[in-house]
Amino acid sequence: MTEQIRVGLIGTSGWSERMYLSSLASDPRARVEALCGRRPERTREVAERFGIARTFADFREMIAQGGLDAVIVAAPDDEHHEMTLAAVDARLHVLCEKPLARSAAHAHEMWTRARDAGVVHMTLFTFRWLPAHRFLGELVAAGRIGEPRGFTFRFVHGLGVREDLRWRSDPARSDGVLADLGSHLFDLVHWWLGPVAQVSADLHSFGTPHSAGREVANDSAAVSLRLVSGAHGTVHLSSIAHVDEEMPGQEFTLFGSEGTLEGRLSRSRSEIRLIAADEGWQALPIPERLFGGAPLDQPLQVFTTGSAGPRAWIDAILGGRPVSPDFEDGWRAQRVIDAALESARARCWIAI
C-alpha cells in the first residue's frame, strides 16, 4: 500500500463537499484522485475547486481505469449496492453512505463480499464520532443509569421541503425519512443499548408543495422497538419539521434502573443532563477530550481535525485493520428499516 491513499469519490452533492472532500483535504495521507458525477459541468467545477485530477460520468469507467486504492460511494440510496460491489470486486476499500442499501439482503451481500475480499469497509454513521453522542454512549456504558429499560429518541429536520433533494422523497430511490434519518438512530440504539428484537412502525407521507401530484416516500415516522435485552422505546422522525439553529433537532431520553439520561442536541449547542436515584438533575459538560482538537463550539470539525469519518477510514486502511462502523453495522440498521416497512404495511409487530 502506498503512503498516500488514492481515493475515487462518487457523488458531487453539497454533502460530498462538506464531509468527504473537506475531511480528506485535511489529511495529507489521502488524495482524491478522481471524481464521478452525473452532471459533467458540476463535476468539473467541483474537481477544479478541490484540485482533483480526473472526472468521470460513469463509476464503472472510473473504477476500471485503475490507479485507485479506495472508493467513496456518496450517491443516492438506490445506487449503493451496485456501486459498492463494483468497487469490492476490484479489491478497492469502500466507504459507503448510509443507509447502506435498499434492503437487508443487499446490505448483507455488500458486507459479506467486502469481508471476503479483505477490503476495509465503512458505513458513514456520522453521529458515531460527534462528541455529544460519544459522551452519551460512554455514560450508558459506564452504568450511570443502571440497567437500561426504556428510551425515547427524536430526530427532525426540514430537508424534505428542499427541491434539490427531492430524490429523497421518491419511493423508487429512497425509503424516506425512515431510512434517511432513521438509519442513524437505529445505529445509535444498537451502539448504545444493543440489538433490536421486534419492530412496530407507523409511516406517513404529508408531502410538500413540490411533491403535489406525485407519490412520495414517508416523511414522518413513529417507530416502536423492543430490544433483545428487554428494554423498549420509541423513535420519532420527520423531514418536514420547521427547525432553526437553536431548536434541538435531536432529543434522547434513556431510562434505567438507577437514573435517567437526557440529551438535547442542536446545531449550535448540546445539553446533557442526568438524574440519579434520589438526586436532582445535574448538567454534565461534554469532555474536551472527545472533540479531537476541534473547537468546542464547532463539533463537526472533528472530521477535519481527528480520526473521524473518512479520516478514520484512511487510518484503518493504512493500519491494515477493520474499522467501525462497518458494513455489518449498516446491515443491522437496514434490518430494522426493512422490519419497519413490513410492519407499516401489515399493521403488526415484526420480529427481526
N, C-alpha and C positions, 0 to 999 in steps of 0.2 A: 504494500500500500504506500502511495506517495505521501509525503509530508502534508501536502495541501489537497484536501478532498475536492474533486471536481464534481459540481452539482448541476443537474438539469432541473429546471423548475417548470412545471406545467400549470399555467394559470397566471393571469395578469390583472386580477382584481385589486381593488384598494387594499384588501386584507393581505394579499400576496406581498404588496409593497410594505405595509406596516409591520407585518410579522416576519415573513421569510426573508425578504431582501434586506430589510433593516437589520435583522438579527445576524444574518450571515455576513453582511458588510462589516459588522463589528468584530468578526472573528477572522484573524489572519490565517487560520488553518483551513479555511474554506474559501472556495471561489465558485461563484455561479457562472458556469461556462456557457450555458445555453438556456434560452427562454422560449417556451412554446405557448402560443395563444391563438384563438380562433379569428381575431381581428388583426391583420398584419400591421396596420398603421399604429394601433395601440401597442402592439408587441414591440415594434421598432422604437417607439417613443420611450417605453419603459426601459428597454435594453440600453438605449443611449444614455438615459439618465443614470443608470446604475453600472455603466461600463461593462455590459455583457456582450461577449464577442459574437455569438451566433443566435439567430432567431429561427423558429420553425412554426409552421401551421399544423403539422401532423406529429403527434407524440411518437408514433412508430418510427418515423424518419429520424427524429432526434435521438431515440434510443439506438437505432440501427447504425447511425454514423459513428458510434463509439466515442471514445475519449472521455467518458463519464465514469465516475465511481459510484454515484448515488443520484436518486431522483426524488423530487418532492411532488406529490400529487395534490394540487390545490384547485381542482376542477369541481364542477357541480357533482352532487352525490351519485347520480346515476352513471357516472363515468369512472368512479373509483376502482371498481372491480377489474375492468378490462385494462386500465392503465397500470394499475399496480401489478397485475400478473405479467404484463409485458416487461416491466422493469425487473421483476423477480426472475423471470425466465432468462433474462440477460445477465443474471447474477449481480444486479445492482442493489445497493442498500436503498430502502424506501421509507420515506416519511409520508404518511397519508393524513389528510384532513379527516375530522370527524363529521358526521357519522361514518364509520369505516365503509359501509356498503348499504345496499337497499334491502338486504335480507341477512339473517343469521347464517344461512347456508353459504352465501357468497363470502361473508366475513370469515367464516371458519376456513373456507378454501384459501383465502388470502393469507390467513395466519399459518396454516399448515404448510402451504407451499413456500412461504418466506422462511419458516423454521427449517424445513428440509433443505432449502437452498443455502442455508448458513449465512444469510444476509441479516444485517441489523435493521429491524423494523420498528417503527414508532407510529402510534396514533396520537395526533396532537389534541389532547385534552388540556386546553390552555390553563385551567384553574389548578392543575396539579402543581404548578410552580409559583402561584401567586402567594405572597406572604400570609394574607388573612386565611386563605383556605388551608395552607400548610399548618398554620397555628391551630386552627380548629381541629384538624386531624390529630395533631400532637396531643391536644388536651383530652380528646376522647381516648386515644391510645394509652395515655398516662393514667386513665381511670378517674379523671376529675368528676365525671358524672356517674361513676359506678357502672353497673350493667346497663347498656342502652336498652330502652324499652319502647320508645316512640320518637317520631320526628315529623316535622313539617318543613318542607323546602319550597321556596318560591323563586322563580326566575322570570322576569318580564322585561320586555323592551319594545321599541316601536319600529324595528326594521321592516316589519311586514307591510308597512304603508309606503315603502320606498319603491318607486317604479323601476330603478336599476337593479333591484334584487327580486324581481317578480318570478324568476325561475324557482325560488324557494317555495312559492305558493302553487306551483304546477305539480299536480299529483303524479304526472308521468316522470317527473325528475326528482321529486322530494317527498318525504313523508311528513312535511310540515314542521310546525314548531315542536311536535313530539320528538322528531329526530334532531332538529337543529339545536334547540336548547336542551331538550330532554336528555340527549346523549351525554351532555356534560354532567347533569345532576345524577343520572343513573350511574355514571362512573364514580361520582363522589360518594353515593350511597355504598357502592361496593368497596371503595377505598377506605372509607371511614368506619363502616358498620358491618360489611360482609355481604355475601351473595344473596340475591333475591330468589324467593321460592315461588311466589304467586303474584299475579298482577290483575288489577281491575281498572279499566280506563273509560273515561267519558271524553270524547273528542268532538270539537265543534269548529265550524268554519263560518265566522261572521262576515268575512270578506271586507274589501276596501273599495274606494271609488274606482281604482284602476283594474279591479277584478270583476266589475259588473259584466254580467252576461256570459261568464265562463266558470267552469268548475275550478274550485280552489282546494288546496290541501288544508288540513286543520291549522288554525291559527290560535286556538285555545285548547288547553288540555288539563284535565284533572285526573291524576293517576294515584291509585292506592297500591301500596306494596306491602307484602308480608315477607319477612326475611327468614332465612334458614335458622337464624339464631332465636327466632320467636318475636323479635321486635317488629313493629309495623308502623306505617306512616303514610304521608301524602306528599305528592309533588304537584305544584301548580305552575303552569307555563302559559305565557302569552307573548305573541309577537306584534300585537296591535295596541299595546298599552301606551299611554301618554306618560313619558318619563323625562327627567332632566338630570343635570349633573348631581343634584342633591338627593333626589329620591332614591332610596335603596332598591336597586334593580334586583338584588338578591337578598333573601332573608332565610336564615337557617335557625331552627329551634330543635334541640336534641334533648329528650327527656330520659333520665336514667334513675337508677335506684338510689343514687347518692346526691343528685343535683340536676340542674337544668342549664344548658349552654345555649346562648343566643348570639347570632351574628347578623348584623345589618350592614350590607356592603353596597356602596355606591361608587361611581367613578372617581369622586373627589375625596372620599374618606371611608374608613371602615371602623365599625364599633363592635367589640366583642365583650359580652358580659357573662358572668357565671353566678348562679345561686346554688350554694351548697346546702345540705340538710341543716335546718335550724339557723341559717345565716341569711342576711340580706344580699341583694345584688351587689356585685363588685365588677368594676370595669377592669379588663385585662388588656394592657398595651401589647401590641404585636412586637415581639423581639426584633431588634435591629439586625440580628444575625440572619434572619430569614429574607432580607432584602437583597442579598448577594451583591452589595455595592451600589444598588440603585438608590436614588433619593427617596427618603421616607414618604414624600408626598407624590411620588411617581412610581408606584409599584410595578407598572407594566414595563418599566425599564429593566426589570430582571432579565428580559430576553436579549438585552444588548450588553449586560454587564457580568452576568454569571452563567453557570451551567444550567440553562433552562431552555425548554423547547428545542428549536433547531440546533442551538449550541450544545445541548446535552446529547443530541443525536450524533453530532460531529465528535464529541468526546468518546462516545461508545464505539463509533467506527474506528477511530484511531487507537482506542484501547483494546479492540478486539473482544468486546463483551456485550451482553444484552443490555437493553435499555427499558425503562418503564416511564410511562405507559406504552405497551406494545400492542401488536395486533390481537393478542389474546384478550387484552382489556377492551379493545374495540369490539371484539366478538361478544364479550359478556354484556356490554351495553346494548348491542344490537339484539341480543336475545330478549331483553326487556322491551325494546321498541316493538319487535315482532309480536310479543305476547300482548302488548297494549293495543296494537292494531287489531289483533284477533279478538280481544276482549270487547273492544268498542263495537265490533261487528256482531258478536254473539251475545252481548249484554250479560256476560258472566265472568267469574274469576277464571284465569288461565294459569295453569301450573307450568313452570319452566323446567 
